Amino acid sequence: MTDGLPDPAGSRAVLIGVSRYRSLPGIPAAERNVRGLAALLTDRDLWGLPTEHCRVVIDPTSGEEVLRAVHEASVAATEALVVYFAGHGLLDDIAELYLALPEASRERLWGAVRFADVRREMITAARGCRAKVVLLDCCYSGRAMSGFMSGPGQLADQAVVDGAYLMTATAENMPAIAAVGAEYTAFTGALVQTLRDGVPGGPRLLDMDTLFTEVDQHLHARNHPRPQRRSRNDGHRIAIARNRSAATPPGGTPDEGRTGEPASPERGSGPGRRLTRRRSMWAGALGALLLLLAIIGWQADLLGGDPRSPEGRSTTQSPGTSATSSRPTPSGLTPSGPSPSVTGAPAATVSPAPAVGGPPVVIVLSEDPDDRDKPVIGSTPDGSIRVGVFGWQTSDQQLSFSVVTGERSCRVTVATVGQSLVLPESAGGWVRIVVDDVRSKVIGKDQVIFRGLLSVSRGVGAAPRNNVTCS
């Protein structure tokens, strides 16, 4: 131990990033993820891991290359072992997790590495290592996930390692965000920011639960998919960095007693305070703030949350304390546009819903060029049908989105212009949603943003044929 941290001399890290795929959508940010984390873990002000102890693996060509790197690090580690992966995750027919390498696809699982094999190396080869950390930033393809969804916690259950802490970018039924043009993926970006800037008012050392709490709040504030965690044998107490913004008590020494608890808003610091400042900046006035809170509540209703499981020695946990059940958001198309943003809340003055047999109602979807950290959300004028966009590819005019009506919710993994989704309603009714347009829109001199149009109609009786289905 050095300064309460695992001794860098006896610690190892393996950071794996897959940015290029033959069949799956590429994730250019994956390489930047790995290099950004490596720079922080080797920063002497944070942990000071020797560069030769921090192995960076970019676009590995085989599972053997990955397993060899993990094995060698596991054998050498006596203090701490960190294994990180950024890329696509795939599930086979029995819902076993695979980490997709460049040649992998749902049909070519031989081009991926089983996480069970990675986990086995960490368990068997690193028996003398007291602290193991697994970080998975897996972006799932909807086609790869289709039909192979398991119950809550399946991903965490598969990935957990004895005496370790696991943090995943999302729940297994939620896609990770990787926007084109962004420096990092959403999850790793939040992790990098927390390690780089620290947690104001937090403990002197950033233990895994403190990191998780801060990353979760960062993602939740932007309505991004929320992470999961699982710890075993006090894994939540593992610290991998000093807190650059630690609280300093009257004695002048940063507080090392508070771990896993960021400062509360009542103390005037910490993530809760920063979120308030951020909202205040957007609002500028009480009326605008109230409107913003209404928008946030509406988004939460659309995108859903993840219930917390009880705390314990060995827990699988998704963020959020509400008992409200989770509503799935669409997975599938990896976002290839900029990070989404809010298009607005339901109109204060209620307009009629799409009339049965009447003309279609158009939902306009467009990101806000001033803030790309919020999701693209649209609705019919009365708010009875709401759409949240997860991903798009303007070059192929493809869209991935969720739909919430008064009777059901649905997610569409991939739809192209001209395709439609038909949702049944009670009393023989149906709702039809057609993708009318998916394109980029030039704003100003060089700025390009996403723009999409959906048309919604209602009917009774024989439903029109649909081109896409709920996944």
N, C-alpha and C positions, 0 to 999 in steps of 0.2 A: 504493500500500500504506500502511496505517496500523496500526502496532503488529503487523505481520505478517499482518494481515487485509486482504482486498480493500478498497480505498478506498470507503466508503459513497457518496461523491459520484459515483463512476463505476459504481456497482452498481445493479441493479434486481431486483425480485422480483415474480412474478405468482402469486398464490395463489387457486386456483379450487376452490370447494366446491359440490356439488350435494346439497341436502338433501331436496328434494321432487321426486317423480316421478309422472307420470300413471299409468303401468302397473307399473313396478318398485317394489319396497318402498322406502319412504323411508329416508333416513339422516340423522336430525336432528343427529347429532354432526358431520356434515361442515361445517356452518357454524361450529360451535365450534372445530373443527380449524383452520380458516382464520384465525379471529380470534385464537386462541391463538398460532399461529405468527407472525402479523403482530406481535403484541405483543412477542414475543421477538426477532424480527429487528430491530425498531426500538428495542429497549432499548439505551441507550448503554453499559451495562455489558457487553453481550454483543457486539453488532456496531455498532449505532447507525445503521441504515439510515434515512434520512429518510422520514417517513411518505408523502411524495409520490412516493417511489421504490418504495414497497411497495404494489402494486395488489391490492386484494381484489375478487374476482369471485364473487358468491353467486348461485346458480341462474341462470346465463346462459340467455337464451332462444334463442340460435342459435350455431352454430359460428363465424359471422363475428365475434360479440362476443368469443369466446375468442381467435381467431386475431389479431384486431386488437390485443388487449391484449398478447399474446405478441410480435407484430411490433413494436409501439411500444417495449416494454421491450428487445427485442433490439437495435433500432437505437440506443437511448440508452446501453446498457451497454458500458462499456469495461474494467471490472475483473471483475465477477462478475454472472452471471445465474442466478437461482433460479426454477424453474417447478415448482409443486406442484399436484396434482389429488387431490381426495377425492370419491369417488362410485362409481358402477357402471362396470365395464369390460365391453365386449361384443366378441365376435369374429365376423367375417363368415364366409362359406363358404370362404374361403381363409385363415382364421385370422389376418386382419389386425386389429390392435387399434383399437378405437374407445372414446373417452371419452364415456360416456352423459350427455346433458343431460336436462332435465326431461321432454321429450316423447319421449325415445328408448325403444325396446324392441328385442327381437331382430327383430321384424317391421318396425320403423321406425328403421332405421339412419340415415335422413336426419335424425333428431332427435339424432344424436350427431356428434362431431367426430373425424375420423381422426387418430390420434396421428402418423401419417406427416406430416400437414400441420403439426402443431405442431412436430415435429422439423425439418421443412424450414425453418420460420421461424427456429428457433434456429441452424441451420447457416448459412443464407444471409444473414440480416439481422444476425446477431451475429458477423460475421467478426472484428471488432476486439476482441471480448471474450475474455479469456484463460481464464476459468473459468466453466464452465456446470454447473449442478446440476439434476437432474430427480428429483423425489420423487413417486412414484405410490402412492396409497393407494386401490387399486381393489377394491371389493367385488363379486364376480361373482355373477350369478344362474346357478343350475345349468341352467335351461332355455336361457339364452343360450349357455352353454358346451357344452351337450350336442352331441356329434358333431363338435365343432370343436377338440378338444384337439390340440395339437402336441407335438413332442418337448421335452425339457428345455431350458430357456433361451430358448424362443421369445419370451416376453414381453420379456426383457432384450434379445434380439437386435433386436427391432423398435424398442425405445425408445432405444437407445444413441445418443448424440450425440458427434461428434468433440470431443476436448479436454474431456470432461465426466465426471461421475460420476452414475450412475443408481442409485437405491435404490427397490425396490418392496416393498409390504407383504407379498406372498406370492409363491410360485411360481405359474405359470399354472394348475396343477392343484390349487391350494389356495385356499379362500375367505378373505376378510378378515373380521375380527371387528368387529362394530359393535353392541354390546349397547344395548338401549333403557334409558335412564336413566343411562348412563355419560356423563361429560362429553365424552370424546373416543373415537374408535375406538381399538382396541388398538394398532395400529402408530403412529399419530400421538400417542397418549397416551404411548407409550414415548419417542418423539422429543422431545415437549414436555418431559417430565420430565428427559431427559438434557441438553437445552439449558438448562433452568431451573436444575437443581441441579448440573450439571457431573459430571465423572468423578473421584472421589476418587483422588488419586495419579497422575492422568493428565497429559498434556502441557498446556502453557499455553494452546494453541489447540486447539479441537476440529476436527480434520480429518475428512474424510468417513469414512475407515476406522475412526477411533476412535468416531465416532457410530454407525456400523453395528454394530461389535462390542458396544457397550453396549446398543443397541436390541435386537439379536439375543438377548443374554443375558437381558434383561428379558422378552422375549416367550417365550423357551424355558423360563424358570423357571415360567411360568404355563401352559405347554403350549398356547400360542397358535400359529397358523401362523407360520412363520419367514420372514424377509425374504430378498430376493435383492439382489445388488449387481453392478454392472458398471462398470468404469472404463476410460478410454482416455486416453493421453497424460498420465500422472501425475494423472489426475482424483482419485485417492484422497488426494492431498496438499492438495486444496482445503479451506480452513478457512472456516467461516462464523460462528464465535462464539468468544469467550474461555471458558476453562474456569474456572468459579467455584470448583472444588474441586481446582485443579491442585496437583501436588506442589511443595514448596518445598525445594530442596537446601540444603546448609549455607551457601552464599553468600547465601541469602535471596531469590533470584530464582526464580520458578516455572520449572520445567524445560520448555524449548521444544525440546529435542532428541528426546524420545521422542514420536513421532507414530505413530498407528495401533496402539499397544500399550498396553492398559490395564494397570495394575499387577497383578502376579500375586498369588495368595493367599499365596505364600511371603513376600512383602514385607509382608503384614499389611494390605493395603488393596486398593482397586479392587473391581470387580464380583464377582470370585470370593469375596472376603471377605464382601461384603454378602450374597451368596447363602447362605453358611454361617451367618451370623447369623440370616437369615430362617428357615432350616430349624431351627436350634437353638431359636428362639422357638417354633416349632410343636411340636417334640418335647418339650423340657423334660427329657428323660432319654435315656440311651443306647438303651434298648430302643425307645422311641418313635421315635427318630431312625432306627434300623435299619428299623422298619416303614415309615417315610416313604420311605426310599430304595427299599424294595421296591415301594411304590406307584408311585414315579416310574419305576422300571424297567419296571413293568407298563404304565404309560401310554405310555412311549416305544415299547414293542412294539406297542401298539394303534395309536397315531397315526402312527408312523413318523418318520423324519428325512430331511434333505436332504444328500446327499453333497457334499463340497467338490470343486470342480474345481481343477486346478493353478493356482498364482499365475502371473501374467504381466503384460505391458504392457497387454493387452486381455483381460479375463477376465469370464466370467459365473460368479458364485459364489453358492451357497446355503450357509448356515451348517452347522457340524458337521464334525468331523474323522473321524468313523467311516466305515468302508467299508460299513456296513450300508445296504442299498438302501432307498429311500423307499417307503412304502406310502401310497396316497392316502387322504385323508380326504374326507368328502362335502362337495360344494359345493351351492349351490342356494338354499335358504331363508335369507334374511338374518336373523340372529338378532334377534328382537324381544323377547326376555326378557333378564333381567340376565345378566352374565357367568357362564358355567357354573362348577361346582365339583365336586370329587371326591366320589363317593358311597362309595368304599371299594375296597380291593384284593380279589383273589380270596380266598375263605375259606382260612384256614390248614388247616382240616380239610376234606379233599376229600369233597364230597357227590356222589352219582351225577349224571351228565349226564341230560338229557331222554331217557327211554327210547323206543326205537322203538315207535310205536303206543301209548305211554303218555300220561298226562295232561300238559298243557302245564306248563312251568316259567315262573314269572313273574320278570321282571327289573324291579326298582324303580329308577326314575331320579329323583333329587331333588337339587337344589343345596343346598349348605351355606350357611345364612344368615350364618355368621360369616366366610366367605371366598368371594367370588364371582369370584375371579381364576383359578380352576382349572376344568377342564372337567368336565362331567357324564359320568361313566363308570359302567357297570354290567355285570354278567356273570351267567351261570348259576352256581350254587353251586360247581361244580367248575372254573370259569374256562375251560371249553372253548369257550364262545361269549361274545364280548365286544362291547359296544356303546358307542360314543362319540358323544354328542350334539353336533351343531354348531349347530343353530338350532331355534327353535320359535316358534309364534304361538298362544298360548293362546286368543285370541279366535276363531280359526278351527280350533282343535284340530289344528294341523299340526306336523309334526316332520321334521327333517332329521338323519340319523345315519349312522354307519359301523358295519359289522358285520365282525368277524373270527372265523372258525371255524378248526378245525384244518386245513382244506383250501383255504380261499380267503378273500379279503377283498372287500368290496363297499361301495358308498356309495349311499344313497338320498337323492335331492335333496329331495323333498317327499312326505310321506305324511300322510294324515288318519286320524282314529280309525275303526277298522273295516277299514282297508286292511291288506294283508299282502304280505310278500316271501317268495318261495320260492327257496332256494338248492339246486342239485343237489349231491349227494355221490357218492362212489364206490360201486360195487356197487348202483347203482339207488336209492340213498337220497336223501333230501332233508331240508332243515331249513326250517321255516315260522316266520316271525316276524310276529306280528300287533300292530298298534298298538291297545292297549286304552283308553288314556286319555292325554290331554294337557291339563293345566289348571294354573292357579295355585293356590297354597296360602298362606293367610294365617297368618303366624307373628307372635305378639305383637300389639301394638297396631296398627301401620301397615305392617308388613313383609310383602311378598308375594314368594314364591319359586316357581320352576318345579317341577312334579311330573309324572312320566309313568310309564306302565306298559306293558311289552311282554310278550307271552306267546310262549314258544318251544316248538315240538313237532317231533318227528322221525318219519319214516316211510320205507317202502320201497315201490317200485312206482309206480303212477300218482300223480303229484304233484298237489296241489290247485291250483286256479287262483290266480294272484297278481294283485294290483291295481297294484303298483309294481315297477319293475325297477331293476337296478343301472345307475348312470350312469358 
